[in-house]
Amino acid sequence: MRKQLSAVSYQLSAEKLFVRVVLFLGLALLLSSSASAAAVDETVASLQKQFASIKDLKGKFIQKSYIKDLEDTQEFSGSFFIKKPSRMMWEYAAPRDEKVVINNLETWIYKKSQNQVVKTKFTKETYSQVPIALLGSLENIGDDFDISMPEKNALQLAPKRKIGFIKTIVLELASGDMPVKMFTIFDTYGNIIMIELKNVQTNPGLDDSIFTLKVPPGAEVYDMSK
């Protein structure tokens, strides 16, 4: 029993530490002195140019989500595939076991444990529910966001127009073919989603078949797109 209580206490402490660290970093970014407008423009132009040269990409991700109402932190991992202009697929590993496919405006979500498929329409309003989809539009971030640069390797994005429940996005930049290594979304309800990208390959030449969901035999299909 003591070991179980210790494990629970450790988990709660780890969750609180994660939230405190993320909130501290967000506050530090907000309070730190911003770079000059010229430096921001240069960094954004470089980022957009790099993303414009990327036709498709794939990699792994680690997602940590803090749900404020539940005071709970959840961690997931998985793989993602993106092919411009509008194809994406990512798959969560166990225990979540969920697959999401976006092909143009159609979104298919396959919940393996329930053998259910939900079909919806994809819009920017759903970015807060499917945050990794942001990677498909970073070459035009200046159109959608007001951008500041609170420190050298970070960009802070504030939506110019309502995008779901997103309040602020912080991009952590990196050198190399993939210019973003982590991004954190803060929403209007106090929830936080942090996604770290791993083993990213740019322009691997992805086949279109990756972005077609084959409905498993016997699966219930709910069409919410109408």
C-alpha positions, 0 to 999 in steps of 0.5 A: 500500500505504501508503495502504491501511495508513493507512486501516486504521490510521485505521479501527482508531483510530476504532473504539478511540476510539468504544469509549473515548468510550462507556465513558468516558461510561458510567463518568462517568454511574455515578460522577457524583452522582445526582439526588434521587428526586423529580427522577428521578420527575418526569423519568420521569413526564414521559417516560412522559406524552409517550410515552403521547401518541404513537400512532405514530412514524417516523424515521431511525437510526444504529446503532453496535455494538461487539462485544467478542469481535471487538474490532470496531465496526460502523456501520449506518443505516436507517429505523424505523416504530412503531405502538402497541401492538405493531407495528414495522418497521425497515429497514437500508440497505446494506451490511446490507440487512435488514428487520425487521417485528414485528406483535404477537408475530410477528417477520419478518426479511428478509435481502435479500442471501440472499433469506431470511425468518426468522420468530420470536416476539418477547419482551422477551428479544430486546431485546438483539438488536433494540434499537430495539424498546425505543422501543415500551415507554418509556411503562412503563419504571418497570415494567421498570427501576430508574431513576436520573438521573446527570445532567440529561439522562440516565436510567440503566435497570437491568432489574428482571428479566432482559431478554435480556443487557441490563445497563444502558441509558442514555437521552439525553433531548431537548426536543420531541415526541420526548423521547429522541434517543439510547440506549446498551445495555451488555450482560453480555458487554461489547458496546455498542450506541448508537442515535442517532435522526434526523428523528423524526416523532410521530403521522404516522398510519402505515398498518397495511400497513407492518407486514406483510411480503410474502415476496418470490418465491423467498425461503426461509422458516425458521419458528423460532416453533414 
